[in-house]
Amino acid sequence: MKNIGTLEYVLDKYSGTWTWKITGDRAVFMVSKIIPKVWYGDGPNEVIVPDDENTVKQIKMILERYPMEILSKSVWQRKSSPVLIKKQKPVKIEKLSKAKPGKQFRGNLLNFQKEGLDFLLKSTGNALLADDMGLGKTVQTLAYIASEKQSLPVLVVAPLVTLKNWQREIIRFMKKRSKNGRIIEDDAPTTTLIRTGKNEPLGDFDFYIINYELLKKRLDDISRLKIRTVICDEVQHLRSKTTQKYTAIKKIAGLDIVNYRIGLSGTPIYNHGSEIWPIVDILKPGFLGSFKEFCEYFCYMNEKGRAIVLENKRESLRHELQKHIMLRRKKSDVLKELKDKVRHKEYVDADVDYYKNELNKIWHKLEQEQQNAETEFAKSASYQRAIQSERQAAGIAKLHHVVDFVKNTMEIEESVVVFCHHKMIHTLLHEKLGEFNPASIIGGQTDNVRQNNIDNFQEGKTKLMIAGLRAGNVGINLTTAKYVIFAELDWSPAIHRQAEDRLHRIGQKNTVFAYYLIGNGTLDDHVGDILVDKEYEIDTIMDAGTESFENKEKSKLILAQIHDKIRTKN
């Protein structure tokens, strides 16, 4: 690939500081999309960016995909070379024992799950269980409820798509306790799904299960229930302290009668480390001080006014969390018997003529919208529409060959899960693969319809599942399959990992093969390189020894590449 511009280390005549000068039309375009602090240089195709550690990382990331002629080679080599830092041994936390669940629990725990139960007991039920997806956070929590004194009634707050699963797991893993304390072996605790916003008495149950979005409307009814335990599943939903659902949970968790507060999530931090404060302040109020105190000690404010945890404070924050409130284990740490997960990029042919024709339409529409846009927001929205249109065009262009790939995989008589992004692609896949009577997961299904489709697949009544990436990536178990095929690519690496882990979890006895189908001649290759070839951790706060660069930077690079592709009409 030809150089798209030049990179030079220069003394800025205006600020009197050393900076990086980038020249070249495409180089300037890419840099302006990725690096927030950019000054224009003397010419139209020239920009100046500050010389700091984060900027060097961002430039390095761009150079991995878009080469530039480096005019200051010795300086760049010195600035961009990683500094070797001696690893510090993590602070030892109290050794966990293999706790035995109470008599109300039905079932068996793996050894690491018994340690998870011990952690919850020792933390007096005010904790963040942040195990990897698929390690059984739900069952560990139910074992705790069955073991802790006076834990009922329980309020479970969870994403809408997981409510039915919570009800099923409660029935599966817990026995009923009568009012006089006697355990009834062949019965289960009473549960109710709260599915309406109408204010009315909720009745007496052991478990009340509700989704986050409905919580505010039923706040008064729930506040009268004498809830003893609050469980927040996928607790990353509470990472913003300005939302209505956060305010509602805060009020309920703060009731005097509530004794136990448990948060569950394999990815409690999505973008910035400071998102951990609202979550912790619900589970263990005051542990991290006020938000102002937390920010003053752990964070700095970026140019957009967002609190970012300082790089040299991330490890100490993680240690504090692990010592007092958070337990996190990875599959590789605790499931030695779990088979590998193998990713493949598989190139398939695409209808390039159709794709180019659609791309040309998208480009002309984008040009028109950009000219008519009166605000930066309108311009940004226009870009987003163009990107989504391109993604769908790529999906349709390769559809015929995706169908062939799925059929060839089905011939080996194994169960297969196919994930797609757009509803149109979902519909077309169902039509083309109708001979296999596929099960389906897609947004808008009722709980019963969704669960029936999952059960049919897991019980072997059909060997093909077609699922929407955003609808089928949480709250379901698809371990009967070992092949997962991504007919389309989403922008978020986390979405793909969650989708893969519907198969790669406890109960999976085979190596899971994930196939990312890349349409030749489309932008799939750009997105696929990032999603498949590299593994990203959300934040160094969650795991030791991980990249400090945040996922958002990777997403920005994807978008910049898409913009560049449309812009240059390659």
C-alpha angles and dihedrals in degrees: 000000000000122000112268094204146319136286121207136171108230142165108248108230093208102048097026091227132118112259143163118259118205122192133184131073098256094038091053091047093052094045093049089054095049107032114059097199107064130150122197116243131215096285133049092251098046133089137176123218128185122263103240136126096260094048091050089053091050093049090047090052091052092048091056089068105020115040121215130187106256109215095180099049100162093049093046092049091051094045097044099043112105117249112232111232122190108244116245119224110247117250110265115244126202111292111253123227129213099259121204114232121237123265092261090068118095117202141024131292126213114238095259089049090054087054088050089054089049090052092052091048093049092047089053091238096297101112151116113238102199102170119152117275111278098028095109106259090162095054092046089052093049090049087055093049088051091050104040120086118245094001095141138127097047130195113209114195113189144144113291095248092058100050096092091047091054090053091050093048092050090053091045100048107028135067124211120258116208122223090261091054099257117144113234105207099197097044135070135216116276116260137185132192112219103214105155133069093215113120110239138128112287099208128223117309138148094230129031113193122195139157123244096247094057097046098089093053092053097039095114093048093048093046089062095055100084091234113194100185131036118197117191110195117198085013092187084089085078097053092111116066092199098066126102092236091054091050091049094049091046091056094048095044089049095058113119093234094057109097104168131046120180127182122198127196140126088206109034091157118059107167116351132026092232088071087081092070099070090047095049092044089061095045097041110009115215096011092118094031122236118330089254092052091046092052094046092055104033108022150054126205117244125214091276093054095253121142110241120186110242113250093234091051099050097084093048090048091052091050092051091050093048093048096051116016117359133075117185128174129172125220090244090056100051110017103062089158093055110106123236128275112227124195124204132186105215118192116216130180120260135197093259095181091056091044095050091047091052091044089053091053090048091049094051092047090048092051091052094047092047091053092049096042112114098187138039088243091058090050092050092048089051091054091049092053090050092051093050091048091052091050092054092045090053090050093052093043092059097033097105092054093042088057090050091050092051092047091050090051092048090055090073087063096240127135113259134195118204119196123198135171110215126061090226091058090046090054094046092049090053091052095047094043097039092120088073094053092229125209115233140216116183138144116278098037120133117245092253095049091047094048093046089055091050092047093048090053097044091047092052097247086129129016097207129072122183111195137176112243094230095038099045103038099088139041100018137099119217100165093137087080129066098182121075120179124195107209089179134023125235123211096240120075088202091061091055093047090051090049092049090050092060081078102025101067143092108319095036109123098177138061109269116230116203115194119196107197110215117197111223111237094019134097090260090099093061093050094039094056090061098040098045111025097048132048118213129199118210096230143338087241090074101042135023120243097019132136114282092208110102125236092241090070089057091049090050090053091052091052092046090052091050091049091048092049093051091041095053093036092223 
